[in-house]
Amino acid sequence: MRASVDQDGCISCELCVSVCPEVFSMNDDNKAQAIEDDIPEESLQDAEDARDGCPVSVIDLEG
């Protein structure tokens, strides 16, 4: 499973980074970004929590 973040909709709240720093980080534009690799199995629940907690619903998990 892979994560992605809609850069246009991200409001830079950093919730996803605080919930799941193994998958999400802030980029040079101060927008959230996801790792390019598959989400590690041990981080999957945290990634889902980050997606579900995103106040603007711009995180997608696929695969």
C-alpha positions in Angstrom: 0.0 0.0 0.0 1.2 3.5 -0.8 0.2 6.9 0.5 -0.1 10.2 -1.4 -1.0 13.7 -0.5 -2.8 16.3 -2.6 -0.3 19.1 -2.5 -2.9 21.7 -3.7 -5.3 21.0 -0.8 -2.7 20.5 2.0 -3.0 23.2 4.7 0.3 22.4 6.3 -1.2 21.5 9.7 1.4 18.7 10.2 -1.1 16.3 11.8 -0.1 13.5 9.5 3.6 14.0 10.3 2.8 13.9 14.1 0.7 10.8 13.7 2.9 8.8 11.3 6.4 10.3 10.8 7.5 7.0 9.3 5.4 7.8 6.2 4.8 11.6 6.1 7.1 14.5 6.2 7.0 18.2 5.3 8.6 19.2 2.0 10.4 22.5 1.0 7.1 24.1 0.2 5.9 23.3 3.8 3.4 20.8 2.4 3.0 17.3 3.6 4.4 14.5 1.4 4.5 10.8 1.7 7.3 8.3 1.2 7.6 7.0 -2.3 7.9 3.4 -1.1 5.2 1.1 0.2 4.0 1.8 3.7 5.8 -0.4 6.2 3.4 -3.0 7.6 4.1 -1.8 11.2 3.1 1.8 10.1 -0.1 0.9 8.2 -2.5 1.6 11.1 -0.8 5.0 11.9 -1.0 5.9 8.2 -4.7 5.1 8.2 -5.2 7.2 11.3 -3.3 10.1 9.6 -5.6 9.8 6.6 -8.7 9.7 8.7 -7.6 12.6 10.9 -6.6 14.9 8.0 -8.8 18.0 8.4 -9.0 18.6 4.7 -9.0 14.9 3.5 -6.1 15.2 1.1 -4.4 11.9 2.0 -5.0 8.8 -0.1 -3.9 5.3 0.6 -3.9 2.9 -2.4 -3.0 -0.6 -3.1 
